[in-house]
Amino acid sequence: MPSDKPGQDEPGTPVPEAAPANGDAAPAEAPAPAEARPGAEQRPGERGADRPRRGQRDGDRDGAERPGEPAAERPAEGQPVPAEAPQGAEDEAPDEAAERPAERPQPVPAATQNEPVAPDGIDASDARVQQLAEPVEIAPITEEQGERIEAPRRGGRDRDGRDRDGRGENGRDADARGGDRDREAGDRRGRGDGDRPNVEVVRRDDDGRQILSIIGAGVAGAVAGGAAAYFIKGDDRERLTRNAEETYYERLPRGRTRQTIVRDNGVQIVTVTDSYGDILRRSRVMPDGREVVLFYDPYEQNDRRPRYDRDPGRDLPELTIGIPRDEYIVDIDQPDEAVYLRTLVAPPVETVERIYSVDEVVRSERIRDKVRRIDLNTINFDFGSAAIAQNQVGNLEALADAVKEVVDKNPGETFLIEGHTDAVGSEISNLALSDKRAESVASALTEYFDVPPENLVTQGYGEGYLKVDTEGENRENRRVTVRRITPLVKPVQTSGN
């Protein structure tokens, strides 16, 4: 396994400080990111108490009895979890519905859930639950011939800060010209600058993050009649390319881009994205040519346009959980490697009947809920900050050891790290802050504990999923959560896994 450690982040990137060099004492805490200025978790009352959040319906505040009490995140053991009502199905594009198999997942019996799983037995355990309706064959990620292109710049901006694709700060076209950009112009755009349907870019950060306004009342999680919901798309290139020997990009057919990161030990991390910047697949290619598939979208060749205004899990039935809640959502105050490991190696709580793209998983709460999660209470973020205090870095060691034990036996595993904020501040600022918190934890796992960065995916959710239902400042809501999403994003029995 590669043990490459990333280098230092760019100024302002919220990751833990590096170990002291040349005898200099480490500061007590890493500096807060520049983006965490007033506006993130800093304006009480900006969100009214009567305004439901993502995943909430009118008149339903996630079942929480009173503000300040823990929100009821899941029903009692064995009870169904209400699924969001499908919206907008009547105008769904026929090809979008026809390209994927119908899903009729079933709850995984408690006996299967409770059966001990050794790190070297995860594939066999997942295989009992991953019941794909269609076989999946994966072609080598390097099979297609590509054409070298200029590296896309982060954030979709030129060096002078202007948008290269002719858009203003709010993402609208600066002029009235329509039509597709020419191929060369597309190469110069930042990754993910394609014209997404039903989406307006409302904020672009220099670190590559883009906050999207998803237009339409049919958006999953939006309040009925609401104008829009927001979603953040991060950029993991800095985290993955740190200390790389070389990074290059190639143009592939159908508007796709292939990024290859070459490490000094000869290992290559290869990622393919579509014209919208969504990740289609990622693999680790060893010096001997052996490919370890990390995740793979089997439907990427259908040339579909993404529907950001629809929840990819909208057609799934209500989720029934047959295990105790404290096993489904691990919520402990002290690091416990054994508990973390037992949670991470457990199979999904519901059968998996098709492979999802990583983009589908991060956009759909219903899909993510197929797997258990760990609420990482051992890391507490200060108000408005994404920095991890130096005295808390050690609290990640138990999680890192559990993740590494899984990855050592199964190099193709993928873990999702989710960032969250409390409800103080604007939605947009909190989305950016939460994404930085997820990245801080992922970077710390690599920087301090040698967890391979390519096995980690990060996503921020802002104030959308409060742990404690309160509009005020709350440390418990400023958190990260961790899930093993491998059985959702790849066939579990693939070469090199």
N, C-alpha and C positions, 0 to 999 in steps of 0.2 A: 504493500500500500504506500502511496506517496505520503510523505510527511512534511511536505513543503509548508513553510510558514509564510503568510503574506507580509509585505512590507508595511511601512507606515501609510496611514490614510492621508488624503489631501487635507489641508487645513480646513477645519470646520466640520469634518465628517465625524459623527458621534460614535467612536469606538473607544474601548478602554485604552489608557495610556500604555505605552510600551514599557518593558522592564527598564529600570534605570541603567544608563550606560556611563562608563568612565567614573563610577562612584557617585554620580548625581543621585540625590534622593528623589524617589518617586513622589509626585504630589498626592495629596490625600484623595483627590478625585479628578477624573478626567474633565476637561472643560466642557461646559454645555455647548451644544452646537449653535452655530450662528443662526440657524433657522428657527431656533426655539426662543426667539425674541417674543415680546408681548404679542398676543394673537393666538398663541397655542396654550390652551388651558389657562387663560388669563383674563377672560372677560365674563364674570358671573352674570347670569341672566340672559346671555345672548341666545341660548336655546330655551324656549318657554317650556314649562313643566307639562303643558298639555300637548306637546309635539312629540309623537312617537318616533322612535329611532328605527334604523334598519332592522327588518325582521319583525316589527311590531305592527299591529293593526289598530285602527281607530278604537279607542276605548279599552285597549289591552296593553298594559305595560309589562309584558312578559310575565304576568301573573304575580308581580311583586305586590305585597300587601300595602306597604307604606314606604315612602322615601327613607333611605338610610338602612333598610333591612336588606339582607342578601336577596338578590333576584332569584326567582325560581327558574333555574336554567333548564331543567328537565323534569318530566313527570316522575311519579314514583316508579319503582322497579316493575317492569313488565307492562307498563302503560304506554300507549302510543304517543309519539311526539307529533303534534300537529304539523302538517306540511303546509307551506304557503300555497294559497290557492293559485292554480295556473291562471295566468293572465295573458291576454293577447293571443291565445292559441288560434283564435278564429282567423287571424291574418298571417299565420305562420307560412313561410315559404315552403312549398311542397318538397323541394329537394332537401331542405334542412331536416324535415321530419323523416324522410325516406332513407337517408344515408346511414342512420344508426339503428341497431336492432332495438325492438321494444324491450323494456325492462320490467320484470316482475320479481323484484328481489324479495327474499324471505329472511326473517330473523334467524340468526345463527343460534342454535340451541345453547343453553347455558352450560351444558356438559362440555360442548366443544370449546366454548369460551374459557372455561375454567381449567382445561387440560394444560398442564405445564408445557411450555415450549422452550427448548434450548436454542441458543443463538444459531447453532448450525442446523436447526430443524425448522426455521422460519418458512422456507419455501414450501415444505410439505404441509405445514399448518395453513399457510395462505391458500395453497392449491385446493384445499377442501372447501374454501369459501369463495374463491374466485372461479365462478362458473360461467365462463364466457359463452355467449350465444353463438359467436363466430370465432373461428381460429384466427390467430394473429401471426403473420410472418413478418419478420423484421429484416429488411435489407441493410447491409453495412452502411454506416453513416457517412463513410468516405467513398462510397461506390460511385456517386455522381461526379462528373467532371465539373469543376467550378472555374470561374474567371476571377483573378485577383482584382480587388477594388480597394479604394481608399477606405480607411477605417472610419465608420460613422462617428461623428462627434457627439458627445453626451449632451442631452437636453434639447437637441434639435436646433442649435443656434450656431451662428458663425462666431468667430473670435471676438467680433465687436459687440456680441450680445444680441444681434438681430436674428429673428427666426429665418432660417434658410428657405423654408417652403412658402414664404410669402404670407405668413399668418401674423397677426398681431398678438399682443399679450394674452388676449382672451381666446385665442385659437381660431378666430374667424379669418377668412381670407382678407388680406389687405386690399386686394382689388377684386373686381367682379369676374375675373376669368375663371372658367370652369375647365373640365377635362382633366385627363391624366397628365402627370408630369412626364417628361421624357426620362429615359432610362438613366442617363448620367445624373440628372437632378435627383433622382431617387437614390442613387448611391451616396450623394452628399448629405442626404437628410440623416438626422439622428435616428437610431433604431426606434421603431414604433411611431414614425411620423406619417404613416400612411393615412389616407382619409377614411377614418372609421365611420360606419353607418350609425346614425342615431347617437352620435357622440360629439361633444364639443370640448376641446382642451381649454380648461379655465386657468391652468397654472402650469408653467414649465420651470423646473429648478435646474440650476447649473450642474447638479449632480446626476442629472438624467431622469429624475422623477417627473412624472406627468400626472396631474389630477384631472380626471375626466368627469364631465357632467353628462350623465346618461339621460337622454331626453325621452319623455313619453310616460304616460300614466301607467303603462304596462310593465314598468321596470320592477324587478323583484325587490321587495323591501321598501319601495317608495310608498308614502302615504297615498291613499286613494285621492285622486285629484291633485296631488302634488306635481310641481313642474319638473322636478329632476331629482336624481340621487347622484352621489359622487363615488368615485372609485379611483384608487391610486395605482399606477403602474410604475414600479421601481426599475432600477437598472443595476444588475448585479455584476457588471463588467469589472468595476474597480475591485470588488471583493474577490472575484475569481482570478483576475490577472495579476494580482499583487505578487511580486517576485517571479513573474514569468520570464522565461528567456526570450520568448518571441510570441507575438499575437498577430494573426493576420485574418483577413476576411475574404470571402469569395462569393460572387454572385451565382446563384443557382436558378434553374428554370422556375417559372410561375412566381417571380418576385421574391423568392426566398433568399436568405443570406446565411452563410455558414461561417461561424467564428471558430478558429482553432487556436487554443492556448497551448504553447509548448513549454514544458517545464524542464529544468536542467537535468532531471533524471530520465528524460526521454518520453515521459508520459504526456499524452495530449488530451485535453478536454475539448470536445467538439460539440458545439451547440448550433442548431438550425432554428431560425426564426422566420416567420412569414412576413409579408409586406407591412403588416400592422404592428410588428414588433413582438407578437405573441410567440412564446417558445414552443416549438413543435416537438423537439427531441433533444436529448443530451446524452453523450456517451463518454466514457473514459477509454482511450485507446492506449494499450500498453506498448512498450518498445518492441515487443515481438509481434505486434499487429493484432493481438487478441482484443476484442471489443467488449467492454462491460457496459451494458445498457442501463442508464439511470432512469430515464423516462422517455416515453414514446407516444405520439398521437397517431393511431392507425388510420385516422380519417383525414390526415393532412393533405392527401392528394386529391381530395374532392373539390378543391378550389372554391370552397364555400366562403361567403362573407360572414364574419363573426357577428353575432347578435348580442351586443352588449346590453340591450334593453330587455333581455330575457334571462331568467335564471336557468342555467343548464340542468338543474335538478328539478325543474318545475313539474315534470311528469312522474316523479317518484312518489310512491304512496307514503302514508304516515310511517314514521320510523318507530318500531317497537324494540325496546331495550330489555333484555332478559337477565341482566346482571345488576347488582347493586350500583347505585349512583356513584358511590365513592370509588368504585373500580372503573367505571366508565369515564368519570372526570376525576383525576387524581389531584387532590387539593391539600397538600401537606406543607407544614411550615419549616420543616427541617430537611436538608438534602438526604436522600435515601436511594443509593444506587440500586439496591435490590428491587424496590418498588418501581423506580423508573424503568429498569430493564424489563420487569414483568409486564408493565404497561405497554412498552414499545414493541415487544415481540408478539403481543396478543393479536389474533386475527381480527378482521373487521367484525362488527356486531351484526352486519347484514350482508347477504351474499352480494357479490360484485359480478354483474352480468355483461359489462363492457368496460373497455379501458377509457379513461378520461384523460384529456389533456391537462397539464398543470394549470393552464389558464382557467379551465372549467372548475377545477378543484378550488382554486383560490377565490373564484367568484361565487361559488355556491355553498352556502352554509349546510344545505341539505346533503350535498355530496360529502363534505368534510365530516359530517356527523356519522358517517359510516364507520369511522375509526375512533378509537379512544383518544383522549387528550390529557396532557399534563399542564395544570396551571402552575407556572413557575413562581411560587410565592417567595422563594428565597432571594429573588432580585427585586428590589424596590427602587423605582425611579423617583427622583425629586420632581417637584412641580415644574412643568415646562421643559424638562430635560430628557435627553436620550442617553446621557452618559451613565456608565456603570461605575459606582464608587469603587475605588481600589480595594477597600476592605470587604467588598461583596464578590469580587471576582472568584475567590476560592469557593463560593457557594455553587459555582457552575461545575465544579470538578466531578461531582457524583453524576450529573447528567452527561457530561462529556465522556466519562468512563463507560456509562451504559451505551451511549451512541457508538463509541469506538468498538465496544465488544460486538455489537451488531454488525457494524461495517467490516470489521476484521473477518467475520465469517461470511458476510454477504456484501461484497464491495458495491453492488448495484442498488443499495438502499437509498431512499429519499425521505428526508424529514422536513416538515413544514414548521417554520417558526413564525408565529403571528404576534404582531404588536398591537397594543391597546392604550387608550388614554381615558382620563375621566371626562366628565361632560362639560367642564369649564372651557370656554373658548369657542372659536368657530369650527365648523365641521371640516373645512378645507385645511386649516392649520393643524387640527388634530390628526387628520389623515397623514399629513407629512410627518408629524412628530411620531406617530405610532409606527410608521414604516421605518423610521430611523431607529426606533427602539428594537424592532425585530432585527435590523441589520447589526446593531451594537452587540446583541447576544450572539448572532451568528459569527461575527468577526472575533469576538472574545473566545468562542469555542475553538476557532482555528488558531488564533494568535497565541493563546496560552496553553491549549490542550491538544493541538495537532489534529483536530477533527477536519477531514478533507472538506474544503469549502464547497466543492461541487455536489456533495451529498446533502447540502442544505438549501432550502428555498425559503425566502422571506416574503412576508406580506403584511401591510398595515391595514387596520380596520377602524382606526380613529376611536370615536365614542360609540360605535354602533352596537357593541356587545358589552354592556356594563355588567360587572360582577356584583356590584352593590348599586341598587337603583337609587341614585341620588344625583341631583343637579350640581352639587357642590364639589369642592376638592375632595378627592378620596384616593389614598395611596393604593388600596387594593385594586382599584380600576386601572392604575398605571402599571401594566404588567405585560408579560409575554406568555404565550402558551405554545406547546410543542406537540406535534402528532407525527407518527410514521405513516406516510401516505403511499408507500411503495405498491401495495396491492391495488391501488386506485389508478396508478399512472403507468403501469407496464405489466406485461404478462410475467407472472412470478417465476416461470420456468424458462428462462432465456439463457443463451450462452453467456458464460462469464458471470452469472449472478451468484 
